[in-house]
Amino acid sequence: MLIRCERQGTALKAKPAGELDHHNADFVREELEGMLKDEGIKELVLDLSSLTFMDSSGIGVILGRCRTMQKRGGKVSVMNMSSQIDRILKMSGLYQLINKIG
């Protein structure tokens, strides 16, 4: 699992690559939490174009970051996901809490 993070003003753009499952969820969670310690970040944008698989552990990672961002008045957005991952996000109800770009 690889995750690239780039700060753009008050936004953090993160691009995980590979599978976001129970094997990799802790790594992704720790990487994002480390970057989100900066209280100046008000939006987390997850570019999911390089994600090949996501299970409930991935949903948990996103949900946890939603809580982090909501506490500081921020938001989480997702973009460039496959139709399979889009379907998982719809079925989980996460689109009620996060923004879908594109």
NUKE-760453 format. One line per 5 residues: number of its first residue (from 1); their letters; for each residue y, z, x of N, C-alpha, C, CB. Coordinates in Angstrom, 2 decimals, decimal comma. Glycine has a CB too. Example, Ala and Ser with C-alpha at 12.3 -4.5 7.8 and 13.67 -1.06 7.14 Angstrom:
BEGIN
1> AS> -5,69 7,80 13,19 -4,50 7,80 12,30 -3,30 7,80 13,20 -4,47 9,05 11,31; -2,25 7,08 12,85 -1,06 7,14 13,67 0,03 7,87 12,90 -0,60 5,72 14,08 .
REM end
This chain:
BEGIN
1> MLIRC> -1,18 0,00 0,86 0,00 0,00 0,00 1,22 0,00 0,89 0,01 1,23 -0,97; 2,14 -0,88 0,56 3,41 -0,98 1,26 4,51 -0,87 0,22 3,51 -2,32 2,07; 5,60 -0,21 0,56 6,73 -0,16 -0,35 8,00 -0,33 0,48 6,76 1,18 -1,15; 8,79 -1,31 0,08 10,08 -1,56 0,74 11,17 -1,01 -0,14 10,29 -3,08 1,02; 12,10 -0,29 0,47 13,22 0,27 -0,27 14,52 -0,18 0,37 13,14 1,82 -0,31 .
6> ERQGT> 15,48 -0,52 -0,48 16,79 -0,96 0,00 17,86 -0,37 -0,89 16,89 -2,49 0,02; 18,83 0,27 -0,28 19,96 0,86 -1,02 21,00 -0,22 -1,25 20,57 2,08 -0,25; 21,45 -0,35 -2,49 22,50 -1,31 -2,86 23,54 -0,56 -3,68 21,93 -2,54 -3,65; 24,56 -0,02 -3,01 25,56 0,78 -3,71 24,93 2,05 -4,24 26,20 -0,01 -4,86; 25,01 2,25 -5,56 24,42 3,44 -6,17 23,00 3,17 -6,67 25,29 3,93 -7,32 .
11> ALKAK> 22,46 2,00 -6,33 21,10 1,65 -6,77 20,15 1,65 -5,58 21,09 0,27 -7,46; 18,92 2,03 -5,86 17,84 1,93 -4,89 16,86 0,91 -5,44 17,14 3,32 -4,64; 16,64 -0,17 -4,69 15,68 -1,18 -5,09 14,41 -0,96 -4,29 16,25 -2,63 -4,87; 13,31 -0,75 -5,01 12,02 -0,48 -4,37 11,03 -1,56 -4,79 11,48 0,94 -4,76; 10,29 -2,05 -3,80 9,33 -3,12 -4,06 7,96 -2,72 -3,51 9,80 -4,46 -3,43 .
16> PAGEL> 7,12 -2,13 -4,38 5,77 -1,79 -3,95 4,89 -3,05 -3,90 5,16 -0,74 -4,88; 3,97 -3,08 -2,97 3,06 -4,22 -2,85 1,62 -3,72 -2,83 3,38 -5,06 -1,57; 0,76 -4,43 -3,52 -0,65 -4,06 -3,56 -1,02 -3,42 -4,88 -0,99 -3,12 -2,43; -1,87 -2,42 -4,82 -2,36 -1,74 -6,02 -1,72 -0,36 -6,15 -3,89 -1,62 -5,98; -1,15 -0,10 -7,31 -0,57 1,22 -7,59 -1,57 1,95 -8,48 0,86 1,11 -8,28 .
21> DHHNA> -2,52 2,61 -7,83 -3,59 3,31 -8,54 -3,72 4,72 -7,97 -4,94 2,54 -8,44; -4,76 5,42 -8,37 -4,92 6,81 -7,94 -5,06 6,96 -6,42 -6,13 7,41 -8,61; -5,45 5,89 -5,73 -5,55 5,95 -4,28 -4,18 5,93 -3,60 -6,39 4,80 -3,77; -3,22 5,26 -4,21 -1,91 5,03 -3,58 -0,75 5,73 -4,27 -1,64 3,57 -3,54; -0,97 6,33 -5,41 0,12 6,91 -6,19 0,87 8,00 -5,43 -0,42 7,49 -7,49 .
26> DFVRE> 0,15 8,86 -4,72 0,82 9,94 -3,98 1,74 9,38 -2,90 -0,21 10,87 -3,35; 1,29 8,36 -2,20 2,11 7,74 -1,16 3,41 7,17 -1,75 1,32 6,64 -0,45; 3,28 6,41 -2,84 4,45 5,80 -3,48 5,38 6,89 -4,01 4,03 4,85 -4,62; 4,83 7,90 -4,64 5,62 9,01 -5,17 6,42 9,69 -4,06 4,70 10,04 -5,88; 5,76 9,98 -2,95 6,44 10,64 -1,84 7,53 9,77 -1,23 5,43 11,02 -0,76 .
31> ELEGM> 7,27 8,48 -1,08 8,27 7,57 -0,53 9,50 7,50 -1,43 7,67 6,17 -0,35; 9,28 7,36 -2,73 10,40 7,27 -3,66 11,16 8,59 -3,73 9,91 6,89 -5,05; 10,46 9,69 -3,79 11,14 10,99 -3,85 11,97 11,24 -2,60 10,12 12,12 -4,03; 11,47 10,81 -1,46 12,23 10,95 -0,23 13,55 10,19 -0,30 11,42 10,48 0,94; 13,50 8,98 -0,81 14,72 8,16 -0,94 15,64 8,70 -2,02 14,35 6,70 -1,26 .
36> LKDEG> 15,07 9,25 -3,09 15,87 9,72 -4,22 16,48 11,10 -4,00 15,02 9,75 -5,46; 16,26 11,68 -2,83 16,93 12,94 -2,52 18,44 12,74 -2,43 16,41 13,53 -1,20; 18,84 11,49 -2,20 20,26 11,14 -2,16 20,79 11,14 -3,59 20,50 9,74 -1,47; 21,57 12,15 -3,94 22,10 12,30 -5,30 23,06 11,18 -5,69 22,80 13,64 -5,43; 23,50 10,39 -4,72 24,39 9,27 -5,02 23,68 8,09 -5,66 25,07 8,82 -3,77 .
41> IKELV> 22,36 8,11 -5,64 21,59 7,03 -6,27 21,52 7,30 -7,76 20,15 6,91 -5,65; 22,03 6,37 -8,54 22,07 6,53 -9,99 21,15 5,56 -10,73 23,49 6,33 -10,47; 20,59 4,60 -9,99 19,65 3,67 -10,62 18,53 3,36 -9,65 20,37 2,37 -11,06; 17,32 3,43 -10,16 16,13 3,02 -9,42 15,65 1,72 -10,04 15,01 4,13 -9,45; 15,62 0,66 -9,25 15,14 -0,64 -9,70 13,81 -0,90 -9,01 16,18 -1,79 -9,40 .
46> LDLSS> 12,76 -1,03 -9,81 11,43 -1,30 -9,28 11,12 -2,79 -9,44 10,36 -0,43 -10,00; 11,04 -3,49 -8,32 10,65 -4,90 -8,30 9,13 -4,92 -8,17 11,36 -5,70 -7,13; 8,46 -5,29 -9,24 7,00 -5,22 -9,30 6,33 -6,56 -9,02 6,56 -4,72 -10,65; 7,06 -7,50 -8,42 6,53 -8,84 -8,19 5,34 -8,86 -7,23 7,62 -9,73 -7,65; 5,23 -7,90 -6,33 4,14 -7,87 -5,36 3,04 -6,88 -5,74 4,68 -7,52 -3,99 .
51> LTFMD> 3,15 -6,32 -6,93 2,14 -5,37 -7,42 1,00 -6,17 -8,05 2,76 -4,35 -8,44; -0,22 -5,96 -7,57 -1,36 -6,71 -8,09 -2,15 -5,96 -9,14 -2,28 -7,08 -6,96; -1,98 -4,63 -9,18 -2,72 -3,81 -10,14 -1,98 -2,49 -10,33 -4,19 -3,56 -9,65; -2,04 -1,96 -11,54 -1,48 -0,65 -11,81 -2,33 0,03 -12,88 0,00 -0,76 -12,25; -2,64 1,30 -12,67 -3,37 2,06 -13,68 -2,50 3,22 -14,16 -4,72 2,59 -13,11 .
56> SSGIG> -3,10 4,19 -14,81 -2,33 5,30 -15,37 -1,62 6,12 -14,29 -3,25 6,21 -16,18; -2,14 6,12 -13,09 -1,46 6,82 -11,99 -0,11 6,18 -11,71 -2,33 6,82 -10,73; -0,04 4,87 -11,79 1,21 4,15 -11,60 2,20 4,47 -12,71 0,97 2,65 -11,55; 1,71 4,59 -13,93 2,56 4,98 -15,05 3,14 6,37 -14,78 1,77 4,96 -16,39; 2,31 7,26 -14,25 2,77 8,61 -13,92 3,84 8,60 -12,85 1,60 9,45 -13,46 .
61> VILGR> 3,70 7,74 -11,86 4,72 7,62 -10,81 6,05 7,20 -11,42 4,27 6,61 -9,72; 6,02 6,17 -12,27 7,25 5,69 -12,90 7,84 6,75 -13,81 6,98 4,40 -13,69; 7,01 7,39 -14,61 7,48 8,43 -15,53 8,15 9,58 -14,78 6,32 8,95 -16,37; 7,56 9,99 -13,69 8,15 11,07 -12,89 9,52 10,69 -12,33 7,22 11,44 -11,75; 9,67 9,44 -11,90 10,96 8,99 -11,39 11,98 8,86 -12,52 10,81 7,65 -10,66 .
66> CRTMQ> 11,50 8,58 -13,73 12,41 8,58 -14,90 13,01 9,96 -15,08 11,65 8,14 -16,19; 12,18 10,97 -14,99 12,67 12,35 -15,15 13,69 12,69 -14,07 11,49 13,35 -15,10; 13,38 12,30 -12,84 14,30 12,55 -11,73 15,65 11,90 -12,00 13,71 12,03 -10,41; 15,63 10,65 -12,42 16,87 9,90 -12,63 17,62 10,41 -13,86 16,58 8,41 -12,78; 16,90 10,77 -14,92 17,56 11,27 -16,13 18,28 12,58 -15,87 16,55 11,45 -17,25 .
71> KRGGK> 17,74 13,43 -15,01 18,38 14,70 -14,69 19,75 14,50 -14,05 17,49 15,52 -13,75; 19,93 13,38 -13,37 21,22 13,12 -12,73 22,05 12,09 -13,48 21,02 12,66 -11,31; 21,62 11,77 -14,72 22,37 10,82 -15,53 22,15 9,38 -15,13 23,82 11,13 -15,46; 21,07 9,12 -14,43 20,76 7,77 -13,97 19,71 7,10 -14,82 20,31 7,80 -12,54; 19,20 5,98 -14,31 18,21 5,21 -15,07 17,22 4,54 -14,13 18,90 4,17 -15,96 .
76> VSVMN> 16,12 4,10 -14,73 15,08 3,35 -14,03 14,95 2,00 -14,70 13,71 4,12 -14,02; 14,85 0,96 -13,88 14,66 -0,40 -14,38 13,47 -1,02 -13,66 15,94 -1,26 -14,19; 12,80 -1,94 -14,34 11,71 -2,70 -13,72 11,99 -4,18 -13,87 10,34 -2,33 -14,36; 11,46 -4,95 -12,92 11,66 -6,39 -12,97 10,50 -7,11 -12,29 13,00 -6,77 -12,31; 10,35 -8,37 -12,63 9,41 -9,28 -11,96 7,95 -8,84 -12,02 9,80 -9,45 -10,54 .
81> MSSQI> 7,54 -8,24 -13,12 6,15 -7,80 -13,21 5,27 -8,92 -13,78 6,05 -6,53 -14,07; 3,99 -8,87 -13,47 3,03 -9,81 -14,03 2,86 -9,52 -15,52 1,68 -9,73 -13,29; 2,27 -10,45 -16,22 2,04 -10,25 -17,66 1,10 -9,08 -17,89 1,47 -11,54 -18,31; 0,16 -8,85 -16,99 -0,78 -7,74 -17,13 -0,05 -6,40 -16,99 -1,92 -7,84 -16,08; 0,80 -6,28 -16,01 1,54 -5,03 -15,81 2,57 -4,84 -16,91 2,22 -5,02 -14,43 .
86> DRILK> 3,17 -5,93 -17,36 4,10 -5,86 -18,49 3,39 -5,30 -19,71 4,70 -7,25 -18,80; 2,18 -5,76 -19,96 1,39 -5,28 -21,11 1,08 -3,79 -20,97 0,07 -6,09 -21,23; 0,75 -3,34 -19,77 0,47 -1,92 -19,53 1,71 -1,08 -19,82 0,00 -1,69 -18,07; 2,86 -1,56 -19,37 4,11 -0,82 -19,60 4,45 -0,78 -21,09 5,27 -1,46 -18,82; 4,19 -1,87 -21,81 4,43 -1,88 -23,27 3,51 -0,91 -23,97 4,23 -3,29 -23,84 .
91> MSGLY> 2,21 -0,96 -23,65 1,23 -0,11 -24,33 1,47 1,37 -24,05 -0,19 -0,49 -23,91; 1,99 1,67 -22,87 2,23 3,07 -22,51 3,47 3,64 -23,18 2,36 3,20 -21,02; 4,32 2,76 -23,71 5,57 3,21 -24,32 6,69 3,44 -23,32 5,32 4,47 -25,08; 6,48 3,08 -22,06 7,50 3,31 -21,04 8,79 2,53 -21,29 6,96 2,95 -19,69; 8,70 1,41 -21,99 9,92 0,64 -22,25 10,90 1,39 -23,15 9,56 -0,69 -22,88 .
96> QLINK> 10,48 2,50 -23,73 11,41 3,33 -24,47 12,25 4,18 -23,53 10,66 4,23 -25,45; 11,79 4,31 -22,29 12,48 5,15 -21,31 13,11 4,37 -20,16 11,53 6,16 -20,76; 12,62 3,16 -19,90 13,12 2,38 -18,78 13,65 1,04 -19,27 12,02 2,16 -17,74; 14,46 0,41 -18,43 15,03 -0,90 -18,74 14,14 -1,98 -18,14 16,49 -1,01 -18,21; 14,00 -3,06 -18,86 13,29 -4,22 -18,36 14,33 -5,29 -18,03 12,24 -4,75 -19,40 .
101> IG> 14,37 -5,71 -16,78 15,32 -6,73 -16,34 14,62 -8,07 -16,37 15,89 -6,42 -14,92; 15,19 -9,01 -17,08 14,63 -10,37 -17,13 13,55 -10,58 -18,12 14,11 -10,72 -15,84 .
REM end
